[in-house]
């Protein structure tokens, strides 16, 4: 298979030189957890050593300016302000902080609109809140491309709709949902509905601008396309959200005990944080975001999409392989099944015999989409900018023949 023209704005060799893991494995599980570059690892390890030698509180005070840089870096990534950013120890924790706060006022007759490709981490809280409050969860159908149908969503935006919750890039299927069109539809409708966007797998892979997205809340993790440590993430909170919704928990970091029977929330997005956190993780997240900004997220997006197209094209040419990706716009996540082969066994074989890391997508992860499309368990391969065309071809060569 001939190599496509390279992207001159990405120095792949330089990215790989900063990523020692590339010498050990073919890592095509970046939508699970990517390989961190050396500067990120150094930031985390150096701070843990500082804590060990000086004390945790004392170490935190010594790096206070650097931890502030994390907020600034994330704000640059999202084209937001630093006071609109809250740290989280995962995308799920950030999503919970935003969702359960927004959902506190829901009751019978209220509606939450969501997409068919939502993952279990979001769908389960939606179902739980519906059971608790009597609100209605409305799953908006897909359009002919397999993405959320913006026209159908618009038809459902009325005075009963209090929240729109959407995943930008679902965890399988390669789809990039039209998140900006959804934000515009909400704005044009005149609805007061809040807009919660899960950018867990788009942050670091796709250029994000909260002004264009017109979202009130945006959550993401560090471990995926941003290449930060596990246990890191963030939450963007709009000015409208800050002015209208209180967090569902409080501690002396998110608020202040001002009198015996009184307290005040802090004025910025950090009211959605709690005091205790991994300072080392926060530093690692900031360095990872700065790394992505230095490389250039638009350039990363172009490179990742190019590699994913190569893989999809190659897989479709293999006997017995079905590619299950959908959407008018697709990203670096590629899902496929092979006739006669169990996905988990195939993924394990690729890892143990060929040192190729992939993951497995099960129906329970995306129940609404999996049931609608009758999806089997699938192997998921997810590219990053440090991957090469040769690594894509190694995966294609490693896929066995269909079982008879």
C-alpha positions in Angstrom: 0.0 0.0 0.0 1.6 3.3 -1.1 2.0 6.0 1.5 -0.2 9.1 1.1 1.5 12.5 0.9 2.8 13.4 4.4 1.5 16.3 6.4 4.4 18.7 6.5 3.1 20.5 9.6 3.6 17.3 11.8 7.2 16.1 12.5 6.3 12.5 13.2 9.9 11.5 14.0 10.1 14.2 16.6 6.8 13.1 18.3 8.1 9.5 18.4 11.4 10.5 19.8 9.6 12.0 22.7 7.5 8.8 23.1 9.6 5.9 24.3 6.6 3.6 24.2 6.7 3.7 20.4 9.8 1.4 20.6 7.9 -1.2 22.6 4.4 -1.4 21.0 2.3 -0.4 18.1 -0.1 1.7 20.1 -3.5 2.0 18.4 -5.5 2.4 21.6 -5.2 6.2 21.9 -9.0 6.6 22.5 -8.5 4.4 25.6 -5.3 5.9 27.0 -2.5 7.3 24.8 1.3 7.0 25.3 2.5 10.1 27.3 5.5 11.9 25.9 8.6 12.4 28.0 7.9 15.9 29.2 4.6 14.8 30.7 6.1 11.8 32.5 9.0 14.0 33.7 6.6 16.6 35.1 4.6 14.0 37.1 7.6 12.0 38.4 9.6 15.1 39.3 6.7 16.5 41.4 6.2 13.2 43.2 9.9 13.3 44.1 9.5 16.9 45.3 6.6 15.8 47.5 8.7 13.0 48.9 11.6 15.3 49.7 9.7 18.4 50.9 6.1 17.4 51.9 2.9 17.5 49.9 1.6 20.9 51.0 5.0 22.5 50.7 5.6 21.0 47.2 2.3 22.4 46.1 3.2 25.9 47.2 6.5 25.7 45.3 4.8 24.9 42.0 1.7 27.1 42.4 2.5 29.2 39.3 2.9 26.0 37.2 -0.4 24.6 38.3 -2.1 27.9 37.4 -0.6 27.3 33.9 -2.7 24.2 33.6 -5.9 26.3 33.7 -4.4 28.8 31.2 -3.4 26.0 28.9 -6.8 24.3 28.9 -8.4 27.7 28.3 -6.2 28.2 25.2 -7.1 24.7 24.0 -10.8 25.6 24.2 -10.5 29.3 23.3 -12.0 30.1 26.7 -10.9 32.0 29.8 -8.9 30.5 32.6 -11.7 31.4 35.1 -14.1 29.2 33.2 -12.0 26.0 33.7 -12.3 23.6 36.6 -9.9 20.7 37.2 -11.3 17.1 37.5 -9.7 13.8 38.1 -11.4 12.3 35.1 -13.9 13.2 32.4 -16.6 11.3 34.2 -16.0 13.2 37.4 -16.2 16.5 35.5 -19.3 15.3 33.6 -20.9 14.3 36.9 -20.1 17.7 38.4 -21.8 19.5 35.6 -24.7 17.2 34.9 -25.9 16.5 38.5 -25.7 20.3 39.1 -27.7 21.1 36.0 -30.1 18.3 36.8 -30.9 19.4 40.4 -33.9 21.4 39.3 -35.4 18.7 37.0 -38.9 17.3 37.7 -41.9 15.6 36.2 -42.6 17.0 32.7 -39.1 18.2 32.1 -37.1 16.7 29.3 -33.4 16.0 28.6 -32.4 15.5 24.9 -29.5 13.2 24.1 -28.0 11.3 21.2 -28.2 7.7 20.3 -24.4 7.1 20.4 -24.1 8.1 24.1 -21.8 5.9 26.2 -22.7 4.1 29.3 -20.9 6.6 31.6 -23.4 9.3 30.5 -26.5 7.2 29.8 -26.6 5.6 33.2 -26.7 8.9 35.1 -29.4 10.1 32.7 -31.5 7.0 33.4 -30.9 7.4 37.2 -32.0 11.1 37.2 -35.1 10.2 35.2 -36.0 7.5 37.8 -35.4 9.9 40.7 -37.1 13.0 39.3 -39.7 11.8 36.8 -38.1 13.8 34.0 -38.1 12.3 30.5 -35.0 11.3 28.6 -35.5 11.7 24.9 -33.1 9.9 22.6 -32.9 12.0 19.4 -32.7 9.7 16.3 -29.7 9.8 13.9 -29.9 11.2 10.4 -29.1 9.4 7.2 -25.4 9.8 7.9 -25.6 8.2 11.4 -25.0 11.4 13.3 -27.5 13.1 15.6 -30.3 14.5 13.5 -30.2 18.3 14.1 -33.6 18.8 12.5 -35.2 16.2 14.8 -33.5 17.8 17.8 -34.8 21.2 16.8 -38.3 19.8 16.6 -38.0 18.7 20.2 -36.7 21.9 21.6 -39.5 23.5 23.6 -40.3 24.9 27.0 -40.1 21.4 28.5 -36.5 20.9 27.4 -34.1 21.8 30.2 -30.9 20.1 29.0 -29.2 18.8 25.9 -26.5 16.3 26.6 -24.4 15.2 23.7 -21.1 13.2 23.1 -19.0 14.9 20.5 -17.0 11.9 19.5 -18.6 8.6 20.7 -16.3 5.8 21.9 -16.9 3.7 18.8 -18.0 4.1 15.2 -15.6 6.9 14.1 -18.4 9.5 14.4 -17.9 13.2 15.0 -21.3 14.5 15.9 -22.2 18.0 14.6 -21.8 19.7 17.9 -21.6 23.2 16.6 -24.9 22.7 14.6 -26.5 21.5 17.8 -25.3 24.6 19.7 -26.6 26.8 17.0 -30.0 25.0 17.0 -30.4 25.5 20.7 -29.5 29.2 20.3 -31.9 29.7 17.4 -34.7 28.0 19.1 -34.8 30.5 22.0 -34.8 27.6 24.4 -33.3 28.1 27.9 -32.0 24.6 27.8 -28.4 24.1 29.0 -26.0 22.4 26.6 -23.6 19.8 28.0 -21.0 18.5 25.6 -18.8 15.4 26.3 -15.5 16.1 24.5 -13.8 13.2 26.2 -12.5 11.8 22.8 -12.3 15.0 20.8 -10.1 17.1 23.1 -6.6 16.9 21.7 -7.9 15.3 18.5 -10.2 18.0 17.2 -9.9 21.7 17.5 -12.5 22.9 20.0 -13.9 26.5 20.4 -16.5 26.9 23.0 -17.7 30.1 21.4 -18.5 28.3 18.2 -19.9 25.3 20.1 -22.1 27.6 22.2 -22.1 25.0 25.0 -22.6 25.7 28.7 -20.6 22.8 29.9 -17.8 20.8 28.2 -15.9 17.9 29.8 -12.8 16.0 28.7 -10.2 13.6 30.0 -6.4 14.0 29.9 -5.5 10.3 29.3 -6.8 10.0 25.7 -5.8 12.3 22.8 -4.2 14.9 25.1 -1.7 12.2 26.2 -1.8 13.3 29.9 -1.7 10.9 32.9 -4.7 8.8 33.9 -6.8 10.4 36.6 -6.9 13.9 35.0 -9.5 15.9 33.3 -11.3 19.2 33.2 -14.7 20.9 33.0 -15.5 24.1 31.1 -18.3 26.2 32.6 -20.0 29.1 30.7 -20.8 32.4 32.3 -24.5 31.6 31.9 -24.0 28.3 33.9 -22.0 30.1 36.6 -24.8 32.7 37.0 -27.7 30.2 37.1 -26.6 26.9 38.6 -25.0 25.9 41.8 -22.7 22.8 42.1 -24.3 19.8 43.8 -21.4 19.5 46.4 -19.3 22.1 48.3 -16.2 22.1 50.3 -13.8 24.9 51.6 -12.2 25.1 48.2 -15.4 25.6 46.2 -17.0 27.9 48.8 -16.2 29.8 51.9 -17.8 29.5 55.4 -18.4 33.2 56.0 -20.5 33.1 59.2 -21.9 30.5 61.6 -24.9 29.9 59.4 -23.7 31.2 56.0 -21.4 30.4 53.2 -20.5 31.8 49.7 -19.5 30.1 46.5 -16.3 31.1 44.9 -17.0 33.2 41.8 -15.2 31.2 39.1 -15.5 27.7 37.6 -13.4 26.2 40.4 -16.5 26.2 42.5 -17.1 22.8 40.6 -13.8 21.5 42.1 -13.0 19.9 45.4 -9.9 20.8 47.4 -8.0 17.5 47.3 -6.3 16.6 44.0 -3.2 15.1 42.5 -0.9 18.1 42.0 1.5 15.9 40.0 -1.4 14.9 37.7 -2.5 18.5 37.3 1.0 19.5 36.3 1.2 16.6 33.9 -2.1 17.6 32.3 -0.9 21.2 31.8 2.3 20.0 30.2 0.3 17.6 27.9 -2.0 20.4 26.8 0.9 22.7 26.1 2.5 19.9 24.1 -0.7 19.5 22.0 -0.8 23.3 21.5 2.8 23.4 20.4 2.2 20.6 17.8 -1.1 22.2 16.7 -4.4 20.6 17.2 -5.6 21.3 13.6 -2.5 19.5 12.4 -3.0 16.6 14.7 -6.6 16.3 13.5 -5.5 16.2 9.9 -2.8 13.6 10.6 -5.1 11.4 12.7 -7.9 11.5 10.1 -5.5 10.6 7.3 -4.3 7.5 9.2 -7.8 6.4 10.0 -8.9 6.7 6.4 -5.9 4.5 5.4 -7.0 1.9 8.0 -10.7 1.9 7.0 -9.7 1.6 3.3 -7.4 -1.3 4.0 -9.9 -3.1 6.3 -12.7 -2.9 3.8 -10.4 -4.8 1.3 -9.9 -7.7 3.7 -12.1 -10.8 3.4 -14.6 -11.2 6.3 -14.0 -7.8 7.8 -16.9 -5.4 8.4 -16.1 -1.8 9.3 -18.8 -0.3 11.5 -18.0 3.4 11.4 -20.6 6.0 10.5 -21.1 9.7 10.3 -20.7 12.4 7.7 -17.5 13.4 9.5 -15.2 10.8 10.9 -12.2 10.8 13.2 -9.3 8.6 14.3 -11.4 5.9 15.9 -12.0 2.8 13.7 -14.2 -0.1 14.7 -14.5 -3.5 12.9 -15.4 -7.1 13.3 -14.1 -10.2 11.6 -16.3 -13.1 10.7 -15.8 -16.1 12.9 -13.6 -14.3 15.3 -14.4 -13.1 18.8 -13.4 -9.4 19.1 -11.8 -9.8 22.6 -9.8 -12.8 21.5 -8.7 -11.1 18.3 -7.7 -7.9 20.2 -5.8 -10.1 22.7 -4.0 -11.9 19.9 -3.0 -8.7 18.3 -1.5 -7.5 21.6 0.3 -10.8 22.6 1.5 -11.9 19.2 2.1 -8.7 17.3 2.5 -6.1 20.1 -0.4 -4.1 18.6 -2.6 -2.4 21.2 -6.3 -2.1 20.4 -9.4 -2.3 22.5 -12.9 -3.9 22.4 -16.2 -2.1 22.1 -19.2 -4.0 23.6 -22.9 -3.4 23.3 -23.1 -2.5 27.0 -20.8 0.5 26.3 -23.2 2.1 23.8 -26.5 0.3 24.3 -28.8 2.6 22.4 -26.6 2.6 19.3 -25.6 -1.0 19.5 -29.2 -2.2 19.8 -30.4 0.0 17.0 -27.6 -1.2 14.6 -27.4 -4.8 15.9 -23.7 -4.3 16.5 -21.5 -7.3 17.5 -18.5 -6.9 19.8 -16.0 -4.9 17.8 -12.2 -4.3 17.8 -11.4 -0.6 18.2 -8.2 0.8 16.7 -7.6 4.5 17.4 -4.8 6.5 15.8 -2.7 9.4 17.0 -0.3 11.8 15.3 2.8 9.8 16.4 1.5 6.7 14.7 2.9 5.9 11.2 1.5 4.5 8.0 3.7 1.5 8.5 2.0 0.8 11.9 -1.4 0.9 10.2 -0.2 -1.6 7.6 1.2 -3.8 10.4 -2.4 -4.1 11.8 -3.8 -4.8 8.4 -1.2 -7.6 7.9 -1.9 -9.0 11.3 -5.7 -9.4 10.8 -6.2 -13.2 10.2 -8.4 -14.8 7.6 -12.1 -15.2 8.5 -13.0 -18.4 10.2 -15.0 -20.9 8.2 
